[in-house]
Each structure stands twice: as structure tokens, then as C-alpha cells.
Amino acid sequence: MTEFPRITRDPAVMAGKACIRGKRVTVAMILGNLGEGVGIDELLAAYPYLEREDVLEALRYAAWMAQEREIGLEPAA
């Protein structure tokens, strides 16, 4: 299995969602911000306790998850 040392899952933190280093920042929150056009530098300014490597690892984790677990979508009409 691929290792992601900065990604943690704890049932007591954010309902067990994938988080960054045990903090209350989920991988989904990072991806959502990036998807809405927020740049990495802006994200780091908004969350000063995050590091650039945290954001990059969140992206790597998301890419790995997409590769490992493909969920079927409804065909376009």
C-alpha cells in the first residue's frame, strides 16, 4: 500500500475523515478549496498551521483514492 504519513484518520477527529496530521482540516476541504480556484499560497495563509507538503500530500492521496476506488457515474443523457 502507498504510504501517506501526513494523512490521518481518527474516529474522534472530523468523524474519521481523512485529515492532515490529526488536525481538523480534511483532505476534502483542501481539495474543495483548490477546486474553487484558491491557490496553495492562499490556502497556506488561511491555515497557517499547514505546510505546502500537507497540501501536496492531500493531492497525492486523492489521486491514489481515485485510482483505487472508482465509483460509477450515471451515463450522460
Distance bins in CASP14 RR format, pairs under 12 A and 6 or more apart:
PFRMAT RR
TARGET T0000
AUTHOR 0000-0000-0000
RMODE 2
METHOD distances of the structure
MODEL  1
1 61 0 0 0 0 0 1 0 0 0 0 0
1 64 0 0 0 0 1 0 0 0 0 0 0
1 65 0 0 0 0 0 1 0 0 0 0 0
1 68 0 0 0 0 1 0 0 0 0 0 0
2 57 0 0 0 0 0 1 0 0 0 0 0
2 60 0 0 0 0 1 0 0 0 0 0 0
2 61 0 0 0 0 1 0 0 0 0 0 0
2 63 0 0 0 0 1 0 0 0 0 0 0
2 64 1 0 1 0 0 0 0 0 0 0 0
2 65 0 0 0 0 0 1 0 0 0 0 0
2 67 0 0 0 0 1 0 0 0 0 0 0
2 68 0 0 0 0 1 0 0 0 0 0 0
3 57 0 0 0 0 0 1 0 0 0 0 0
3 60 0 0 0 0 0 1 0 0 0 0 0
3 61 0 0 0 0 0 1 0 0 0 0 0
3 64 0 0 0 0 0 1 0 0 0 0 0
4 18 0 0 0 0 1 0 0 0 0 0 0
4 19 0 0 0 0 0 1 0 0 0 0 0
4 20 0 0 0 0 0 1 0 0 0 0 0
4 21 0 0 0 0 0 1 0 0 0 0 0
4 27 0 0 0 0 1 0 0 0 0 0 0
4 53 0 0 0 0 0 1 0 0 0 0 0
4 54 0 0 0 0 0 1 0 0 0 0 0
4 56 0 0 0 0 0 1 0 0 0 0 0
4 57 1 0 1 0 0 0 0 0 0 0 0
4 58 0 0 0 0 1 0 0 0 0 0 0
4 59 0 0 0 0 0 1 0 0 0 0 0
4 60 1 0 0 1 0 0 0 0 0 0 0
4 61 1 0 1 0 0 0 0 0 0 0 0
4 62 0 0 0 0 0 1 0 0 0 0 0
4 63 0 0 0 0 0 1 0 0 0 0 0
4 64 1 0 0 1 0 0 0 0 0 0 0
4 65 0 0 0 0 1 0 0 0 0 0 0
5 20 0 0 0 0 0 1 0 0 0 0 0
5 21 0 0 0 0 1 0 0 0 0 0 0
5 22 0 0 0 0 0 1 0 0 0 0 0
5 53 0 0 0 0 1 0 0 0 0 0 0
5 54 0 0 0 0 0 1 0 0 0 0 0
5 57 1 0 0 1 0 0 0 0 0 0 0
5 60 0 0 0 0 0 1 0 0 0 0 0
5 61 0 0 0 0 0 1 0 0 0 0 0
6 18 0 0 0 0 0 1 0 0 0 0 0
6 19 0 0 0 0 1 0 0 0 0 0 0
6 20 1 0 1 0 0 0 0 0 0 0 0
6 21 1 0 1 0 0 0 0 0 0 0 0
6 22 0 0 0 0 1 0 0 0 0 0 0
6 23 0 0 0 0 1 0 0 0 0 0 0
6 25 0 0 0 0 0 1 0 0 0 0 0
6 27 0 0 0 0 1 0 0 0 0 0 0
6 30 0 0 0 0 0 1 0 0 0 0 0
6 50 0 0 0 0 1 0 0 0 0 0 0
6 51 0 0 0 0 1 0 0 0 0 0 0
6 52 0 0 0 0 0 1 0 0 0 0 0
6 53 1 0 0 1 0 0 0 0 0 0 0
6 54 1 0 1 0 0 0 0 0 0 0 0
6 55 0 0 0 0 1 0 0 0 0 0 0
6 56 0 0 0 0 1 0 0 0 0 0 0
6 57 1 0 1 0 0 0 0 0 0 0 0
6 58 1 0 0 1 0 0 0 0 0 0 0
6 59 0 0 0 0 0 1 0 0 0 0 0
6 60 0 0 0 0 1 0 0 0 0 0 0
6 61 0 0 0 0 1 0 0 0 0 0 0
7 13 0 0 0 0 0 1 0 0 0 0 0
7 16 0 0 0 0 0 1 0 0 0 0 0
7 17 0 0 0 0 0 1 0 0 0 0 0
7 18 1 0 1 0 0 0 0 0 0 0 0
7 19 1 0 0 1 0 0 0 0 0 0 0
7 20 1 0 0 1 0 0 0 0 0 0 0
7 21 0 0 0 0 1 0 0 0 0 0 0
7 22 0 0 0 0 1 0 0 0 0 0 0
7 23 0 0 0 0 0 1 0 0 0 0 0
7 25 0 0 0 0 0 1 0 0 0 0 0
7 26 0 0 0 0 1 0 0 0 0 0 0
7 27 1 0 0 1 0 0 0 0 0 0 0
7 28 0 0 0 0 0 1 0 0 0 0 0
7 30 0 0 0 0 0 1 0 0 0 0 0
7 53 0 0 0 0 0 1 0 0 0 0 0
7 54 0 0 0 0 1 0 0 0 0 0 0
7 55 0 0 0 0 0 1 0 0 0 0 0
7 56 0 0 0 0 0 1 0 0 0 0 0
7 57 1 0 0 1 0 0 0 0 0 0 0
7 58 1 0 0 1 0 0 0 0 0 0 0
7 59 0 0 0 0 0 1 0 0 0 0 0
7 60 0 0 0 0 1 0 0 0 0 0 0
7 61 1 0 1 0 0 0 0 0 0 0 0
7 62 0 0 0 0 1 0 0 0 0 0 0
7 64 0 0 0 0 1 0 0 0 0 0 0
7 65 0 0 0 0 1 0 0 0 0 0 0
8 14 0 0 0 0 1 0 0 0 0 0 0
8 16 0 0 0 0 1 0 0 0 0 0 0
8 17 0 0 0 0 1 0 0 0 0 0 0
8 18 1 0 0 1 0 0 0 0 0 0 0
8 19 1 0 1 0 0 0 0 0 0 0 0
8 20 1 0 0 1 0 0 0 0 0 0 0
8 21 1 0 0 1 0 0 0 0 0 0 0
8 22 1 0 1 0 0 0 0 0 0 0 0
8 23 0 0 0 0 1 0 0 0 0 0 0
8 24 0 0 0 0 0 1 0 0 0 0 0
8 25 0 0 0 0 0 1 0 0 0 0 0
8 26 0 0 0 0 0 1 0 0 0 0 0
8 27 0 0 0 0 0 1 0 0 0 0 0
8 54 0 0 0 0 0 1 0 0 0 0 0
8 57 0 0 0 0 0 1 0 0 0 0 0
8 58 0 0 0 0 0 1 0 0 0 0 0
8 61 0 0 0 0 0 1 0 0 0 0 0
9 15 0 0 0 0 1 0 0 0 0 0 0
9 16 1 0 1 0 0 0 0 0 0 0 0
9 17 1 0 0 1 0 0 0 0 0 0 0
9 18 1 0 1 0 0 0 0 0 0 0 0
9 19 1 0 0 1 0 0 0 0 0 0 0
9 20 0 0 0 0 0 1 0 0 0 0 0
9 21 0 0 0 0 0 1 0 0 0 0 0
9 22 0 0 0 0 1 0 0 0 0 0 0
9 26 0 0 0 0 0 1 0 0 0 0 0
9 27 0 0 0 0 1 0 0 0 0 0 0
9 61 0 0 0 0 0 1 0 0 0 0 0
10 16 1 0 1 0 0 0 0 0 0 0 0
10 17 0 0 0 0 1 0 0 0 0 0 0
10 18 0 0 0 0 0 1 0 0 0 0 0
10 19 1 0 0 1 0 0 0 0 0 0 0
10 20 0 0 0 0 0 1 0 0 0 0 0
10 21 0 0 0 0 0 1 0 0 0 0 0
10 22 1 0 0 1 0 0 0 0 0 0 0
10 23 0 0 0 0 0 1 0 0 0 0 0
10 24 0 0 0 0 0 1 0 0 0 0 0
10 26 0 0 0 0 0 1 0 0 0 0 0
11 17 0 0 0 0 1 0 0 0 0 0 0
11 19 0 0 0 0 0 1 0 0 0 0 0
11 22 0 0 0 0 0 1 0 0 0 0 0
12 19 0 0 0 0 0 1 0 0 0 0 0
12 22 0 0 0 0 1 0 0 0 0 0 0
12 24 0 0 0 0 0 1 0 0 0 0 0
13 19 1 0 1 0 0 0 0 0 0 0 0
13 20 0 0 0 0 0 1 0 0 0 0 0
13 21 0 0 0 0 0 1 0 0 0 0 0
13 22 1 0 1 0 0 0 0 0 0 0 0
13 23 1 0 0 1 0 0 0 0 0 0 0
13 24 1 0 0 1 0 0 0 0 0 0 0
13 25 0 0 0 0 1 0 0 0 0 0 0
13 26 0 0 0 0 1 0 0 0 0 0 0
14 20 0 0 0 0 0 1 0 0 0 0 0
14 22 0 0 0 0 1 0 0 0 0 0 0
14 23 0 0 0 0 1 0 0 0 0 0 0
14 24 1 0 1 0 0 0 0 0 0 0 0
14 25 0 0 0 0 1 0 0 0 0 0 0
14 26 1 0 1 0 0 0 0 0 0 0 0
14 27 0 0 0 0 1 0 0 0 0 0 0
14 28 0 0 0 0 1 0 0 0 0 0 0
14 29 0 0 0 0 1 0 0 0 0 0 0
15 24 0 0 0 0 0 1 0 0 0 0 0
15 26 0 0 0 0 1 0 0 0 0 0 0
15 28 0 0 0 0 0 1 0 0 0 0 0
16 22 0 0 0 0 0 1 0 0 0 0 0
16 24 0 0 0 0 0 1 0 0 0 0 0
16 26 0 0 0 0 1 0 0 0 0 0 0
16 27 0 0 0 0 0 1 0 0 0 0 0
16 28 0 0 0 0 0 1 0 0 0 0 0
17 23 0 0 0 0 0 1 0 0 0 0 0
17 24 0 0 0 0 1 0 0 0 0 0 0
17 25 0 0 0 0 0 1 0 0 0 0 0
17 26 1 0 1 0 0 0 0 0 0 0 0
17 27 1 0 0 1 0 0 0 0 0 0 0
17 28 1 0 0 1 0 0 0 0 0 0 0
17 29 0 0 0 0 1 0 0 0 0 0 0
17 30 0 0 0 0 0 1 0 0 0 0 0
17 31 0 0 0 0 0 1 0 0 0 0 0
17 58 0 0 0 0 0 1 0 0 0 0 0
17 61 0 0 0 0 0 1 0 0 0 0 0
17 65 0 0 0 0 0 1 0 0 0 0 0
18 25 0 0 0 0 0 1 0 0 0 0 0
18 26 1 0 0 1 0 0 0 0 0 0 0
18 27 1 0 1 0 0 0 0 0 0 0 0
18 28 1 0 0 1 0 0 0 0 0 0 0
18 29 0 0 0 0 0 1 0 0 0 0 0
18 30 0 0 0 0 1 0 0 0 0 0 0
18 31 0 0 0 0 0 1 0 0 0 0 0
18 54 0 0 0 0 0 1 0 0 0 0 0
18 57 0 0 0 0 0 1 0 0 0 0 0
18 58 0 0 0 0 1 0 0 0 0 0 0
18 60 0 0 0 0 0 1 0 0 0 0 0
18 61 1 0 0 1 0 0 0 0 0 0 0
18 62 0 0 0 0 1 0 0 0 0 0 0
18 64 0 0 0 0 0 1 0 0 0 0 0
18 65 0 0 0 0 1 0 0 0 0 0 0
19 25 1 0 0 1 0 0 0 0 0 0 0
19 26 1 0 1 0 0 0 0 0 0 0 0
19 27 1 0 0 1 0 0 0 0 0 0 0
19 28 0 0 0 0 1 0 0 0 0 0 0
19 29 0 0 0 0 1 0 0 0 0 0 0
19 30 0 0 0 0 1 0 0 0 0 0 0
19 50 0 0 0 0 0 1 0 0 0 0 0
19 54 0 0 0 0 0 1 0 0 0 0 0
19 57 0 0 0 0 0 1 0 0 0 0 0
19 58 0 0 0 0 1 0 0 0 0 0 0
19 61 0 0 0 0 0 1 0 0 0 0 0
20 26 1 0 0 1 0 0 0 0 0 0 0
20 27 1 0 0 1 0 0 0 0 0 0 0
20 28 0 0 0 0 0 1 0 0 0 0 0
20 29 0 0 0 0 1 0 0 0 0 0 0
20 30 1 0 0 1 0 0 0 0 0 0 0
20 31 0 0 0 0 0 1 0 0 0 0 0
20 43 0 0 0 0 0 1 0 0 0 0 0
20 44 0 0 0 0 0 1 0 0 0 0 0
20 47 0 0 0 0 1 0 0 0 0 0 0
20 49 0 0 0 0 1 0 0 0 0 0 0
20 50 1 0 0 1 0 0 0 0 0 0 0
20 51 0 0 0 0 1 0 0 0 0 0 0
20 52 0 0 0 0 0 1 0 0 0 0 0
20 53 0 0 0 0 1 0 0 0 0 0 0
20 54 1 0 1 0 0 0 0 0 0 0 0
20 55 0 0 0 0 1 0 0 0 0 0 0
20 56 0 0 0 0 0 1 0 0 0 0 0
20 57 1 0 0 1 0 0 0 0 0 0 0
20 58 1 0 0 1 0 0 0 0 0 0 0
20 59 0 0 0 0 0 1 0 0 0 0 0
20 61 0 0 0 0 1 0 0 0 0 0 0
21 27 0 0 0 0 0 1 0 0 0 0 0
21 47 0 0 0 0 0 1 0 0 0 0 0
21 49 0 0 0 0 1 0 0 0 0 0 0
21 50 0 0 0 0 1 0 0 0 0 0 0
21 51 0 0 0 0 1 0 0 0 0 0 0
21 53 0 0 0 0 0 1 0 0 0 0 0
21 54 1 0 0 1 0 0 0 0 0 0 0
21 55 0 0 0 0 0 1 0 0 0 0 0
21 57 0 0 0 0 1 0 0 0 0 0 0
21 58 0 0 0 0 0 1 0 0 0 0 0
22 49 0 0 0 0 0 1 0 0 0 0 0
22 50 0 0 0 0 0 1 0 0 0 0 0
22 54 0 0 0 0 0 1 0 0 0 0 0
23 29 0 0 0 0 0 1 0 0 0 0 0
23 30 0 0 0 0 0 1 0 0 0 0 0
23 47 0 0 0 0 1 0 0 0 0 0 0
23 48 0 0 0 0 0 1 0 0 0 0 0
23 49 1 0 0 1 0 0 0 0 0 0 0
23 50 1 0 0 1 0 0 0 0 0 0 0
23 51 0 0 0 0 0 1 0 0 0 0 0
23 54 0 0 0 0 1 0 0 0 0 0 0
23 58 0 0 0 0 0 1 0 0 0 0 0
24 47 0 0 0 0 0 1 0 0 0 0 0
24 49 0 0 0 0 0 1 0 0 0 0 0
24 50 0 0 0 0 0 1 0 0 0 0 0
25 31 0 0 0 0 0 1 0 0 0 0 0
25 32 0 0 0 0 0 1 0 0 0 0 0
25 33 0 0 0 0 1 0 0 0 0 0 0
25 43 0 0 0 0 1 0 0 0 0 0 0
25 44 0 0 0 0 0 1 0 0 0 0 0
25 46 0 0 0 0 0 1 0 0 0 0 0
25 47 1 0 0 1 0 0 0 0 0 0 0
25 48 0 0 0 0 0 1 0 0 0 0 0
25 49 0 0 0 0 1 0 0 0 0 0 0
25 50 1 0 0 1 0 0 0 0 0 0 0
25 51 0 0 0 0 0 1 0 0 0 0 0
25 54 0 0 0 0 1 0 0 0 0 0 0
25 55 0 0 0 0 1 0 0 0 0 0 0
25 58 0 0 0 0 1 0 0 0 0 0 0
26 32 0 0 0 0 1 0 0 0 0 0 0
26 33 0 0 0 0 0 1 0 0 0 0 0
26 47 0 0 0 0 0 1 0 0 0 0 0
26 50 0 0 0 0 0 1 0 0 0 0 0
26 54 0 0 0 0 0 1 0 0 0 0 0
26 58 0 0 0 0 1 0 0 0 0 0 0
26 61 0 0 0 0 0 1 0 0 0 0 0
26 62 0 0 0 0 0 1 0 0 0 0 0
27 33 0 0 0 0 0 1 0 0 0 0 0
27 34 0 0 0 0 0 1 0 0 0 0 0
27 50 0 0 0 0 0 1 0 0 0 0 0
27 54 0 0 0 0 1 0 0 0 0 0 0
27 55 0 0 0 0 1 0 0 0 0 0 0
27 56 0 0 0 0 0 1 0 0 0 0 0
27 57 0 0 0 0 1 0 0 0 0 0 0
27 58 1 0 1 0 0 0 0 0 0 0 0
27 59 0 0 0 0 1 0 0 0 0 0 0
27 60 0 0 0 0 0 1 0 0 0 0 0
27 61 1 0 1 0 0 0 0 0 0 0 0
27 62 1 0 0 1 0 0 0 0 0 0 0
27 63 0 0 0 0 0 1 0 0 0 0 0
27 64 0 0 0 0 0 1 0 0 0 0 0
27 65 0 0 0 0 1 0 0 0 0 0 0
27 66 0 0 0 0 0 1 0 0 0 0 0
28 34 0 0 0 0 0 1 0 0 0 0 0
28 35 0 0 0 0 0 1 0 0 0 0 0
28 58 0 0 0 0 1 0 0 0 0 0 0
28 61 0 0 0 0 0 1 0 0 0 0 0
28 62 0 0 0 0 1 0 0 0 0 0 0
28 65 0 0 0 0 0 1 0 0 0 0 0
29 35 0 0 0 0 0 1 0 0 0 0 0
29 36 0 0 0 0 0 1 0 0 0 0 0
29 38 0 0 0 0 0 1 0 0 0 0 0
29 43 0 0 0 0 1 0 0 0 0 0 0
29 46 0 0 0 0 0 1 0 0 0 0 0
29 47 0 0 0 0 1 0 0 0 0 0 0
29 50 0 0 0 0 0 1 0 0 0 0 0
29 54 0 0 0 0 0 1 0 0 0 0 0
29 55 0 0 0 0 0 1 0 0 0 0 0
29 58 0 0 0 0 1 0 0 0 0 0 0
29 62 0 0 0 0 0 1 0 0 0 0 0
30 36 0 0 0 0 0 1 0 0 0 0 0
30 38 0 0 0 0 1 0 0 0 0 0 0
30 39 0 0 0 0 0 1 0 0 0 0 0
30 40 0 0 0 0 1 0 0 0 0 0 0
30 42 0 0 0 0 0 1 0 0 0 0 0
30 43 1 0 0 1 0 0 0 0 0 0 0
30 44 0 0 0 0 0 1 0 0 0 0 0
30 46 0 0 0 0 0 1 0 0 0 0 0
30 47 0 0 0 0 1 0 0 0 0 0 0
30 50 0 0 0 0 1 0 0 0 0 0 0
30 51 0 0 0 0 0 1 0 0 0 0 0
30 52 0 0 0 0 0 1 0 0 0 0 0
30 54 1 0 0 1 0 0 0 0 0 0 0
30 55 1 0 1 0 0 0 0 0 0 0 0
30 56 0 0 0 0 1 0 0 0 0 0 0
30 57 0 0 0 0 1 0 0 0 0 0 0
30 58 1 0 1 0 0 0 0 0 0 0 0
30 59 1 0 0 1 0 0 0 0 0 0 0
30 60 0 0 0 0 0 1 0 0 0 0 0
30 61 0 0 0 0 1 0 0 0 0 0 0
30 62 0 0 0 0 1 0 0 0 0 0 0
31 37 0 0 0 0 0 1 0 0 0 0 0
31 38 0 0 0 0 0 1 0 0 0 0 0
31 43 0 0 0 0 0 1 0 0 0 0 0
31 55 0 0 0 0 1 0 0 0 0 0 0
31 57 0 0 0 0 0 1 0 0 0 0 0
31 58 1 0 0 1 0 0 0 0 0 0 0
31 59 1 0 0 1 0 0 0 0 0 0 0
31 60 0 0 0 0 0 1 0 0 0 0 0
31 61 0 0 0 0 1 0 0 0 0 0 0
31 62 1 0 1 0 0 0 0 0 0 0 0
31 63 0 0 0 0 0 1 0 0 0 0 0
31 65 0 0 0 0 0 1 0 0 0 0 0
31 66 0 0 0 0 0 1 0 0 0 0 0
32 38 0 0 0 0 1 0 0 0 0 0 0
32 39 0 0 0 0 0 1 0 0 0 0 0
32 43 0 0 0 0 1 0 0 0 0 0 0
32 55 0 0 0 0 0 1 0 0 0 0 0
32 58 0 0 0 0 0 1 0 0 0 0 0
32 59 0 0 0 0 0 1 0 0 0 0 0
32 62 0 0 0 0 1 0 0 0 0 0 0
33 39 1 0 0 1 0 0 0 0 0 0 0
33 40 0 0 0 0 1 0 0 0 0 0 0
33 41 0 0 0 0 0 1 0 0 0 0 0
33 42 0 0 0 0 1 0 0 0 0 0 0
33 43 1 0 1 0 0 0 0 0 0 0 0
33 44 0 0 0 0 0 1 0 0 0 0 0
33 45 0 0 0 0 0 1 0 0 0 0 0
33 46 1 0 0 1 0 0 0 0 0 0 0
33 47 0 0 0 0 1 0 0 0 0 0 0
33 50 0 0 0 0 0 1 0 0 0 0 0
33 55 0 0 0 0 1 0 0 0 0 0 0
33 58 0 0 0 0 0 1 0 0 0 0 0
33 59 0 0 0 0 0 1 0 0 0 0 0
34 40 1 0 0 1 0 0 0 0 0 0 0
34 41 0 0 0 0 0 1 0 0 0 0 0
34 42 0 0 0 0 1 0 0 0 0 0 0
34 43 1 0 0 1 0 0 0 0 0 0 0
34 44 0 0 0 0 0 1 0 0 0 0 0
34 55 1 0 0 1 0 0 0 0 0 0 0
34 56 0 0 0 0 0 1 0 0 0 0 0
34 58 0 0 0 0 1 0 0 0 0 0 0
34 59 1 0 0 1 0 0 0 0 0 0 0
34 62 0 0 0 0 1 0 0 0 0 0 0
35 43 0 0 0 0 0 1 0 0 0 0 0
35 58 0 0 0 0 0 1 0 0 0 0 0
35 59 0 0 0 0 0 1 0 0 0 0 0
35 62 0 0 0 0 0 1 0 0 0 0 0
36 42 0 0 0 0 0 1 0 0 0 0 0
36 43 0 0 0 0 0 1 0 0 0 0 0
37 43 0 0 0 0 1 0 0 0 0 0 0
38 44 0 0 0 0 0 1 0 0 0 0 0
38 45 0 0 0 0 1 0 0 0 0 0 0
38 46 1 0 0 1 0 0 0 0 0 0 0
38 47 0 0 0 0 0 1 0 0 0 0 0
38 55 0 0 0 0 0 1 0 0 0 0 0
39 45 0 0 0 0 1 0 0 0 0 0 0
39 46 0 0 0 0 1 0 0 0 0 0 0
39 47 0 0 0 0 0 1 0 0 0 0 0
39 52 0 0 0 0 0 1 0 0 0 0 0
39 55 0 0 0 0 1 0 0 0 0 0 0
40 46 0 0 0 0 0 1 0 0 0 0 0
40 47 0 0 0 0 0 1 0 0 0 0 0
40 50 0 0 0 0 1 0 0 0 0 0 0
40 51 0 0 0 0 0 1 0 0 0 0 0
40 52 1 0 0 1 0 0 0 0 0 0 0
40 53 0 0 0 0 0 1 0 0 0 0 0
40 54 0 0 0 0 1 0 0 0 0 0 0
40 55 1 0 1 0 0 0 0 0 0 0 0
40 56 0 0 0 0 1 0 0 0 0 0 0
40 58 0 0 0 0 0 1 0 0 0 0 0
40 59 0 0 0 0 1 0 0 0 0 0 0
41 47 0 0 0 0 0 1 0 0 0 0 0
41 48 0 0 0 0 0 1 0 0 0 0 0
41 50 0 0 0 0 0 1 0 0 0 0 0
41 52 0 0 0 0 1 0 0 0 0 0 0
41 55 0 0 0 0 1 0 0 0 0 0 0
42 48 0 0 0 0 0 1 0 0 0 0 0
42 50 0 0 0 0 0 1 0 0 0 0 0
42 55 0 0 0 0 0 1 0 0 0 0 0
43 49 0 0 0 0 0 1 0 0 0 0 0
43 50 1 0 0 1 0 0 0 0 0 0 0
43 51 0 0 0 0 0 1 0 0 0 0 0
43 52 0 0 0 0 1 0 0 0 0 0 0
43 54 0 0 0 0 1 0 0 0 0 0 0
43 55 1 0 0 1 0 0 0 0 0 0 0
43 56 0 0 0 0 0 1 0 0 0 0 0
43 58 0 0 0 0 1 0 0 0 0 0 0
43 59 0 0 0 0 0 1 0 0 0 0 0
44 50 1 0 1 0 0 0 0 0 0 0 0
44 51 1 0 0 1 0 0 0 0 0 0 0
44 52 1 0 0 1 0 0 0 0 0 0 0
44 53 0 0 0 0 0 1 0 0 0 0 0
44 54 0 0 0 0 1 0 0 0 0 0 0
44 55 1 0 0 1 0 0 0 0 0 0 0
44 56 0 0 0 0 0 1 0 0 0 0 0
45 52 0 0 0 0 0 1 0 0 0 0 0
45 55 0 0 0 0 0 1 0 0 0 0 0
46 55 0 0 0 0 0 1 0 0 0 0 0
47 54 0 0 0 0 1 0 0 0 0 0 0
47 55 0 0 0 0 1 0 0 0 0 0 0
47 58 0 0 0 0 0 1 0 0 0 0 0
48 54 0 0 0 0 0 1 0 0 0 0 0
50 56 0 0 0 0 0 1 0 0 0 0 0
50 57 0 0 0 0 0 1 0 0 0 0 0
50 58 0 0 0 0 1 0 0 0 0 0 0
51 57 0 0 0 0 1 0 0 0 0 0 0
51 58 0 0 0 0 0 1 0 0 0 0 0
52 58 0 0 0 0 0 1 0 0 0 0 0
52 59 0 0 0 0 0 1 0 0 0 0 0
53 59 0 0 0 0 0 1 0 0 0 0 0
53 60 0 0 0 0 0 1 0 0 0 0 0
54 60 0 0 0 0 0 1 0 0 0 0 0
54 61 0 0 0 0 0 1 0 0 0 0 0
55 61 0 0 0 0 0 1 0 0 0 0 0
55 62 0 0 0 0 0 1 0 0 0 0 0
56 62 0 0 0 0 0 1 0 0 0 0 0
56 63 0 0 0 0 0 1 0 0 0 0 0
57 63 0 0 0 0 0 1 0 0 0 0 0
57 64 0 0 0 0 0 1 0 0 0 0 0
58 64 0 0 0 0 0 1 0 0 0 0 0
58 65 0 0 0 0 0 1 0 0 0 0 0
59 65 0 0 0 0 0 1 0 0 0 0 0
59 66 0 0 0 0 0 1 0 0 0 0 0
60 66 0 0 0 0 0 1 0 0 0 0 0
60 67 0 0 0 0 0 1 0 0 0 0 0
61 67 0 0 0 0 0 1 0 0 0 0 0
61 68 0 0 0 0 0 1 0 0 0 0 0
61 69 0 0 0 0 0 1 0 0 0 0 0
62 68 0 0 0 0 0 1 0 0 0 0 0
62 69 0 0 0 0 0 1 0 0 0 0 0
63 69 0 0 0 0 0 1 0 0 0 0 0
65 71 0 0 0 0 0 1 0 0 0 0 0
66 72 0 0 0 0 0 1 0 0 0 0 0
END
